[in-house]
């Protein structure tokens, strides 16, 4: 069961995944207490090295580490010696020379986190690398689905949107299929990867093809920052086939749930009016709950890796 790093979902086996889910249940109970803290990682130091902007992932890792009583160092590239010409690897080695115990790394380049993990001697968690992988997002998504349905049997899920640029989609599909889910994709042809065999899913050309049958509708964020050219004619045209508006929301299968990794581009992936309804529709709209579950999942992962040392 030993696991040194969490770089990609395909490095985890089913037994390890279920162990993480079981541990997350406990840590979510901790977060619901008046005293939301346990001494499990007292004396350990976690370093967050985020080379890309992040609110949810970086903050949830910081909170998770503090809830476990670990010390946290947040690294800001804009104020580091990188500006003086130091390499990223040398910068990381300098930080780790200060006796950090685990590094959480996010980077714009696919494969960067794996490269760093191969060159340092402490556990590494991938906080998202380029278009490649976002394993902790996938694990919190899985936990959110499990917690709602109390089961992982016969789940049908549609992942809708920008497949080409989404590291979340890649990690989610790998994880969901490993757990036996039926996974469908809904994406325009110009936002599909050239080789869809990687995903091994059936792709549909409109959200209307899946809205009434699936247990989970998972909307992806349109990755404008990764698009070096305009890949879709207009927002209006995208809305016509792929966005979730009020009428489509009402057609969702009874008992189904809506998810999104955040941040949401209002009016593009999801009608803003649906987001404003979340508080009174928490059984259906799970976007805020995904954020909450992210802390518990990351507590589980930090504890899992550091308790083995």
N, C-alpha and C positions, 0 to 999 in steps of 0.2 A: 504493500500500500504506500511505500515511500514515494514522495513526490517532491522534487527539488524546486522546480520552476513551474510557472503557469504562463506559457507562451502562446499556445494554440489549443483549441478544443480537441483536435485530433490526437493530442498527447495524453488525454484523459481517458480512462476506461470507465465502463458503466459502474463498477463497484466504487471507484473514487468519486464519481459524480453523485451517487446516492449517499455516500458518506458526507459530502459537502452539503447536500440538501438537508440531511439529518442534523448536522451541526448548525445550519442556518436557522432551523426551527428553534433551537435552544437560544441562539443569540438574538433572534427577534423577540423572544420572551424577555430577555435581559433589557432590550430597548424599551419595553413597555412598563418597566418598573419605575418607581420614583427615583431610585438611584441607578442610573443607566451606565454602570461601570463595573468591571470585574478586573482583578489583578493578574489576569492570565499572562500578559506580556510585559509585566513590570520589569524595567531594566533593559528592555530591547529598544532599538532605534530604527524607525522606518523612514526612508528617504523617498520623497515624491519628486521625480525628475520629469517634468512635463514641458516638452519642447513645442507643444501645440496648445492653443487655448482650450480650457476645459472648466466647466462649472461643476457638473454633477459628479463626474468620475473623480476628479482631484479632491473635491470637498468631501465626498463620501469615504474615500480612503483615509483622509485626515481624521474625520470623525471616528471611523472604524478603529483606527490605531489608538486614538485617545480613549475610546470606550474600553479598550483592552489594557489600558494603562501604559502603553508604549509611548516613548518620546517620538516626535515627528519633526522632520526637517523638510521644508518646501523649497525646492531649488528653482530659481528664476533665471533662465538663460540670458535675459536682457541685461542683467546686472552682474554677470559672471565674467570670468577670464576668457570665455569664448570670444568676447569682443576684442581681446588682445591677441587672438590668433591661436589660442590653445585648442587642441582637438577635443571632440566630444568625449572620446574614450579616456583621454588624460584627465579631463575635468571630472568625469565620473570616478576614476581611480583616486583622485585627490580627495573627493568627498568620502569615499569608502575607507580611505586611510584614517579617517576620524572615527572608525569602528562602528559604522552602521551595520545593521543586521539583515536588512532586506531593502530592495529597491523596487519601487513602482515606476515604470517608465512609459511615457507616451511620446511618439515621434511621428513626423510626417512621412517618413520613408518606410516602406514595407521591408521587413527583415532586419531593421536596425536593432530592435529589442533582442532578437535571437543572437545577433552578432555580439551585443554587449554581454548577454548572459554567458556566452562561450568564453568571455575574456575576463570575467570577474568571479570571485569565489564565494559570493553570497547568493541567496535565493532572489529571483527576479519575477515580478508579475507584470505581464503586458497590459498596460492601460490603454492600448490602441496603437497600432502601427500602420500608417498609410491606409491602403485599401485592403490590407491583408487580414487582420484579426482583431477581435475585441472580446476575448474569452470571458471576462468578468461580466460584461453586459449580457452575454448569452446565458450565463449561469443565473443571473438575477431574473432574466426573462423566464427561464425554466421554473425557477422557484415561484414566481408570480402565478404562472399557469397551474403548477401543482397545488399551490395554496388555495386557488379558487375552485378547482375541480376535485381536489382531494384524491386525485388519481392521475396516472399518465397513460391510461388505456384509451385507445380509439379516439385520440385527439386529432382533429383536422384543423390545419392552420394555413392561412393565406398570408404571404409576405408580399406587400404591395409597394412598388415605387422604384427608386433608383438603385437597381441591382449592380450596375457597373461599378459604382464608386463606393459601395457600402461594405465596410468591414463587419458591421453588425450582421448584415444578411449572411455573409459567409460563415460566421461563427454560429449564428442561430440555426442555419440549415444543417450544419454538421452535427450540432448537439441534438436538435429535435429529431433528426432521422436516427441518430444513435439510440434515442429513447423510444423509438417505434412510432413517432407521430407520422401522419400523412401530411406532407408539406407541398403546397402549391405556390407558385410565384405568379405575380401579376405585374407586368412591366412592358413599356413600349419597346419596340425592337431596337431603337437607337440607344437605349439605356441598359441593354443586355450585354453581358460579356460575350466575346466571340465564341468561346467554347462553353456552352451550357451543360455539357456532360459533367463538368465539375460539380454542378449542383444536383444533377440527377432528378430534376423536378419537372412537372408539367407546367408550362407557362401559358397564361391566359392574357388576352388583349384588353380586357376590361374588368374592373372590379365587380361589375354587375354579374359576371359569370360565377362568382364565388360568394357573394355577400349573404346569400340565404342558406348556404350549406355548411359554412365553416364555424368551428367553435371559437376560433381566435382570428380576428382581423388585425394584422400587425402592419402598421403604416410606417414606411421608412422615410427618413428626412431626405429631401432633395439636397444633394451635396454640391451646392453652387461653388463652394470654395475649391473643389477638386475638378471642376469642369473648365477646361482651357478653351472651350468653344461652346456656342449655344447648341444644345442637343435636342431641344424640343421647340416647336414653332411658337407657342405662347402658353401662358398660364391658363388662359381660357380653354385651350385645346386639351391641356393636361387635366383640368378639372372635369372635362366632359367624360373622360374614360377612367381616371385613376384616383380622383380625390374622394374623400368621404364627406358628403354633405348631409343635411338633415334627413332628406328623404331616404337616402341609402342607410343611414344610421337606424332608421325605423324598420328597415327591411332585414336587419341582422337577425340571424337565427336566435330563437328564444334560449336564454341562458348563455349566449356567447359573450365574449369580451373584446374590448378594443384596447390595443397597445401601441406604443410609439416610444422609441429610445430617447427622444428629446435632443435638442430643443425643437419644438414644432414650428414650422413656417406656416403661420395662420393663413388660411385661405388658399393654401397650395395643397398640402397633404390632407389637412382636416379643416373643415369649416370652423371658424372661431366660435360660433354659437354652441357647437358641441363641447368645446373645451370649457366654455363658461357654465355648462351644465354638469360638470364633473362632480361637484360636491353633492348634488342630489342624485347622482347616478353612479355612485362608487362601486356598485355591484357590476356595472357594465364597463365603465371607463377606468382603466387601470394605470394611467400614465403617472399620476402622483404616487400611487402605490409602488410602481416600479422603482421610483427614486428612493422611497423608504426602504424597500427590500434591498436596494443596492448597498446600504450600510451593513445590514445583517449578513449578506452574502460575503462582503469583503472582510468583515470580522471573521467569518468562518475560514476564508482563504488565508488570511494573515496568521490566524491561530494554527491552521493545518500545517503551513510551511515552517513556521518558527518553533512549533512544539516538537518538531522532529530533530531539532538541532541539539 
